[in-house]
Amino acid sequence: METNMEEIRALEYPQLLGKTYLDHAGTTPWAKSLVDSFATDMMTDLYGNPHSEHAPSKLADTRVEATREKALGFFNADPAEWDLVFVANATAAIKLVHDCFRDHAIEKRQNWWYGYHKDAHTSVVGVREGTRTHRCFRNDREVELWIESRGLGGANANDLALFAYPGQSNMTGRRLPLAWPGRIQDRIRSKVYTLLDAAALVSTTQLDLSNTSTAPDFVALSFYKIFGFPNLGALLVKKSSSQVLMNRKFFGGGTVEMTPIGRSMVPRR
């Protein structure tokens, strides 16, 4: 059966009637059926704070976990191999990685080396401000030479090292090699964690994280770039790499069991 795109546009995107929208890279327009479904759910079910212990809170907690599992499935990410942290957007996901690496380096008394690609979004570039040493790779060839040389011109053997790059350039729309994380893992002698900023890429492309041996350690993305709604993002974390995120100093809200007065130890959830 042939799909009539004009009918779909009129039915699902009435807000576009008589308008031309040219900022799909920023965010995609939301579909009417998505907003209607959300509104019906909000008016039908009663949700509470997921960290409380009453029926509405338990319903919210159940829905959050179900959504987390469904989101992992959307990227072919096995829940046994991956965690998903809901955040405000891709920038918040990248900042979370920054904060965790900074605090881990302090805790372990390591130098933190950071490499990033020239085509990176400002959020990825901004991570360099929290590092001691950093390098901007000016093009793909510089990245390839770094990988093939087994890390020359990069981190020292004892450094905490992170390489970040975009799956797709916000400026040009060019897509960068998704094979880099696997090759970095195979070729570079010392451990280098990899962060993929997938925000622009996943707006039009299916991201497949089923092969953990070639996947990045961390993936930052914004759901509103895919669906238009809601205003949420996520940080996908490979469980085998999650230990580097465990020394973050900041705590609050549902991330802790309690906050004892006068004691430095705070039980984390």
Residue, then its C-alpha position, 0 to 999 in steps of 0.5 A: m500500500e502506497t504511503n501518502m506523505e501529504e496525508i501523514r503530514a496533515l494528520e501528524y504535523p498540523q503545526l507545519l501547515g503553511k510553514t517551511y521548517l528547516d531546522h531538523a538538525g536542531t530538533t524534529p517536529w513532534a507528531k500529533s499522535l505522540v502528544d495525544s498519547f502522552a496527554t491521555d496517559m498523564m490524564t489516566d494514570l497517577y504518577g508520583n516521585p519514583h523514589s517514594e514508596h506509595a502506589p503512584s511512585k511505584l507506578a512511576d518507577t515501573r514506567v521509568e524502568a520499562t522506558r529505559e529497557k525499551a530505549l536500550g532496545f531501540f539502539n539494539a543495546d543488550p541490558a546485560e551489557w549497557d546502562l542508560v541514564f536519563v538526562a536533560n539532553a546530550t549536553a547534560a550527558i557529555k557534562l556528566v561524563h566530564d564531571c565523572f572523569r574529572d573526579h575519577a582523575i582526582e581520586k586516583r591522582q591521575n593526569w586526564w588526557y582528552g582528545y576530540h575531533k575538530d567537527a565536534h559540537t561545542s559541548v564536546v569541545g567544552v570538556r577540554e576545560g576540565t582536563r590537564t592535557h588535550r588535543c584537537f584532531r584537525n581531520d580524520r587522517e590525524v585520528e587514523l594516524w594516531i590509531e595506527s601509531r598505537g597512540l603516538g601524540g596522545a595520552n601517556a601510559n598512566d593517564l586517564a584517557l578519553f577520546a570524543y567525537p560526533g557521529q555526524s557533524n552539526m556544521t556539514g552533516r558529514r558522518l564520521p567513522l563508527a569503527w573508531p571506538g573498536r579500532i582504538q580498543d584494538r590498536i592503542r596500547s594503553k586504555v583510551y575510553t571513547l565517547l560518541d556524541a550521537a545527537a545529530l546522527v540518531s535524528t536520521t540513522q539507526l544506531d546499532l550497539s549490539n556489538t560491544s567489542t566495537a561500540p563506544d564506551f559512552v554514547a550521548l544523545s537527545f531523544y527530542k532530536i529523534f521524536g521531537f518530544p519529550n525534552l529528554g536525553a540519555l547517556l548510554v554506558k557500557k557496563s564494562s566501562s562504568q567503573v570510571l564513572m563511580n567516583r563522582k563527588f556530587f550527590g543528591g535526590g534519588t542517587v543516595e539512600m540518605t545523607p548522614i549529618g556529620r559523616s563524610m560517607v554517603p550511601r549511594r543507590 
